[in-house]
Amino acid sequence: PAWWRRRYGRELEALLEDSGSGWRDVWDLFRGAMEMQMSKWTFGAIVAVCGIAGLAFAAAVAYSMPYQYQSTAILRVPVAETDTLLPETAKAALSRALLVTIISDQGLYVRERRAMPMEDVIDRMRRAILIRPAGRNLVAVRFIDPDPSTAKQVTQMLAGRFEGFEVLDPPSPPQPVGEGKRLGLAHLGLPAGLLFGVVLALILQRRKPTAS
């Protein structure tokens, strides 16, 4: 507060210069300053400010997360062989040999290959692949990757492994994945901040000296 800076500002500056101002000193100073500032605020003001701060923080975290992109191809299953051809072809599309080839050719998971066994990298790629029914005698093949062009290229390579299937829709333009979850996380910041503000306001009210 201004009255505090006028009274103790120079002494505090001298103290910080002598102490070297480590991160703990900065945190203690920030925490004390916030407590003094908010001690003059009303209950509603504390809750409102904390709610806005929670929303801003959650939004910053949500939209700083790396984006993932998906591309999907739609294939027609040969009607006469639906029961046998699809499972066998899907299994072949997820075979270890094919996935290792795609990982190598496309330069996928470079950091992961340095830090973990190849089998773990292959499992991660399998989790990024989805092969599912998309209608009567239709199947969707999808791949997710942080790089949009890679998502489309790998989807095309996987769809090409379904021999005998007719490609109705080629790999779609890459689309962001999880936008709903990103928005949900951002919106969660407001109620979380409001709840924190209520708790903080109650704590500060208890710390206020009672009039004698």
C-alpha positions in Angstrom: 0.0 0.0 0.0 1.1 3.6 -0.6 1.1 4.5 3.1 3.4 1.5 3.8 5.8 2.4 0.9 6.1 6.0 2.2 6.9 4.8 5.7 9.1 1.8 5.0 10.0 1.9 1.3 13.6 3.1 1.7 14.3 0.7 4.5 13.0 -2.2 2.5 15.1 -1.3 -0.6 18.2 -1.2 1.6 17.3 -4.5 3.2 16.8 -6.2 -0.3 20.1 -4.8 -1.5 22.0 -6.3 1.5 20.2 -9.7 1.3 20.7 -10.3 -2.4 17.0 -10.7 -3.2 16.7 -14.4 -3.7 13.6 -16.0 -5.0 12.4 -16.8 -1.5 12.7 -13.1 -0.6 10.8 -12.1 -3.6 8.0 -14.6 -2.8 7.8 -13.4 0.8 7.7 -9.8 -0.3 5.0 -10.5 -2.8 2.9 -12.6 -0.4 3.1 -9.9 2.3 2.3 -7.2 -0.1 -0.8 -9.0 -1.3 -2.0 -9.7 2.2 -1.7 -6.0 3.1 -3.5 -4.9 0.0 -6.3 -7.4 0.4 -6.7 -6.7 4.1 -8.4 -3.5 2.9 -10.6 -5.2 0.3 -14.2 -6.2 0.9 -15.2 -9.9 0.9 -16.9 -9.5 -2.5 -13.9 -7.7 -4.0 -11.5 -10.5 -3.0 -13.8 -13.2 -4.4 -14.3 -11.3 -7.7 -10.5 -10.7 -8.2 -9.7 -14.3 -7.4 -12.3 -15.5 -9.9 -11.0 -13.3 -12.7 -7.4 -14.4 -11.9 -8.4 -18.0 -11.9 -10.1 -17.7 -15.2 -7.1 -15.9 -16.7 -4.6 -18.5 -15.3 -6.7 -21.5 -16.5 -7.1 -19.9 -20.0 -3.3 -19.3 -20.2 -2.6 -22.9 -19.2 -5.2 -24.3 -21.6 -4.1 -22.4 -24.6 -0.4 -22.9 -24.0 -0.9 -26.7 -24.3 0.5 -28.0 -27.6 -2.1 -28.5 -30.3 -2.9 -32.0 -31.7 -4.3 -32.4 -35.2 -6.3 -35.3 -36.7 -6.9 -36.3 -40.3 -9.6 -38.9 -41.2 -10.1 -41.1 -44.3 -13.4 -42.9 -45.0 -13.2 -46.3 -46.8 -15.8 -48.7 -48.1 -15.6 -52.2 -46.9 -16.2 -54.9 -49.6 -19.7 -56.2 -48.6 -19.0 -59.8 -49.2 -16.0 -59.9 -46.9 -17.0 -57.5 -44.1 -16.7 -60.0 -41.3 -13.3 -61.3 -42.2 -11.4 -58.7 -44.3 -11.8 -55.7 -42.0 -10.3 -57.3 -38.8 -7.4 -58.8 -40.8 -6.7 -55.6 -42.7 -6.9 -53.5 -39.5 -4.5 -55.8 -37.8 -2.1 -55.6 -40.7 -2.3 -51.8 -40.6 -1.2 -51.8 -37.0 1.6 -54.3 -37.3 4.9 -53.6 -35.7 6.8 -53.7 -39.0 4.5 -51.2 -40.7 4.5 -48.8 -37.8 8.3 -48.9 -37.4 8.6 -48.1 -41.1 6.2 -45.1 -40.8 7.9 -43.9 -37.7 11.3 -44.0 -39.5 10.2 -42.6 -42.8 8.2 -39.7 -41.3 10.6 -38.9 -38.5 8.0 -39.4 -35.8 8.6 -39.3 -32.1 12.2 -38.2 -32.3 12.5 -37.2 -28.6 10.6 -40.3 -27.5 12.9 -42.6 -29.4 15.8 -41.2 -27.5 14.2 -41.6 -24.1 12.2 -44.8 -24.3 12.3 -48.3 -25.8 11.0 -48.7 -29.3 8.1 -50.9 -28.1 6.8 -48.0 -26.0 7.1 -45.6 -29.0 5.1 -48.1 -31.1 2.4 -48.3 -28.4 2.2 -44.5 -28.4 1.6 -44.5 -32.1 -1.0 -47.1 -31.9 -2.9 -44.9 -29.4 -2.8 -42.1 -32.0 -4.5 -44.4 -34.6 -8.2 -45.0 -34.6 -9.9 -47.5 -37.0 -13.7 -47.6 -36.4 -17.0 -48.2 -38.2 -18.3 -45.0 -39.9 -21.6 -46.3 -41.2 -23.0 -49.3 -43.1 -20.0 -51.0 -44.8 -17.8 -47.9 -44.0 -14.7 -47.6 -41.9 -12.9 -44.4 -40.7 -9.1 -44.4 -40.4 -7.7 -41.5 -38.3 -4.3 -40.4 -37.1 -3.4 -37.7 -34.6 -0.1 -35.8 -34.5 1.2 -32.4 -33.4 2.1 -31.6 -37.0 -0.9 -31.2 -39.2 0.9 -32.3 -42.4 2.2 -35.4 -40.7 -1.3 -36.3 -39.5 -2.6 -36.2 -43.1 0.4 -38.1 -44.6 0.2 -40.9 -42.0 -3.5 -41.2 -42.4 -3.0 -41.6 -46.2 -0.3 -44.2 -45.6 -2.5 -46.2 -43.3 -5.6 -46.0 -45.6 -3.4 -47.3 -48.4 -2.8 -50.5 -46.4 -6.5 -51.4 -46.7 -6.1 -53.3 -49.9 -9.4 -54.0 -51.6 -11.2 -51.1 -49.8 -12.6 -48.2 -51.8 -11.5 -44.8 -50.6 -14.7 -42.7 -50.5 -13.2 -39.7 -48.7 -9.4 -39.1 -48.9 -7.6 -37.9 -45.8 -9.4 -34.8 -44.6 -7.6 -31.5 -43.9 -6.1 -31.6 -40.4 -8.4 -30.5 -37.7 -7.5 -29.5 -34.1 -8.3 -32.1 -31.5 -9.7 -31.5 -28.0 -10.9 -27.9 -28.5 -13.9 -28.7 -26.2 -11.6 -29.9 -23.5 -9.4 -26.9 -23.9 -12.4 -24.6 -23.5 -13.7 -26.7 -20.5 -10.3 -26.3 -18.7 -10.3 -22.5 -19.3 -13.9 -22.2 -18.0 -13.0 -24.3 -14.9 -10.7 -21.5 -13.8 -13.6 -19.2 -12.9 -15.4 -21.4 -10.3 -12.0 -22.6 -9.0 -10.9 -19.0 -8.6 -14.1 -18.0 -6.9 -13.9 -20.9 -4.5 -10.3 -19.9 -3.7 -11.4 -16.3 -3.2 -14.0 -17.3 -0.7 -11.5 -19.3 1.3 -8.9 -16.6 1.2 -11.4 -13.9 2.2 -12.5 -15.9 5.2 -8.8 -16.4 6.2 -8.1 -12.7 5.9 -11.2 -11.8 7.9 -10.0 -14.0 10.7 -6.6 -12.4 10.7 -8.0 -8.9 11.1 -7.5 -7.5 14.5 -10.7 -7.1 16.5 -11.6 -3.6 17.8 -11.2 -3.4 21.6 
